[in-house]
Amino acid sequence: MTHGTAQHLIALYNKAVEYYSALDDERHLQYLMKLQNMLRDETLQQVMEVSDVGTVDPQSNSSQTHSRQSSLSEEEGKVSHNAKAII
């Protein structure tokens, strides 16, 4: 099973649980149990862990973005200073 397939199946089970629950239909419990059993599956957990290894930490990404923004601000300041000197 691939990460994408697992994510898609989880989304479908969630929709089924929400749908049948909104109708007060007991079938929502069947889909909830299927979802819980799937999430307990060791193979699925390994697939999800392996796919998470390649993801970027949002906090480290934001610090990189902040660093780039600081560099851009410094460059804009230099350009502005040079433009004033020319005028």
Secondary structure, 3 states (H helix, E strand, C coil): CCHHHHHHHHHHHHHHHHHHHHCCCCHHHHHHHHHHHHHHCHHHHHHHHHHHHCCCCHHHHHHHHHHHHHHHHHHHHHHHHHHHHHC
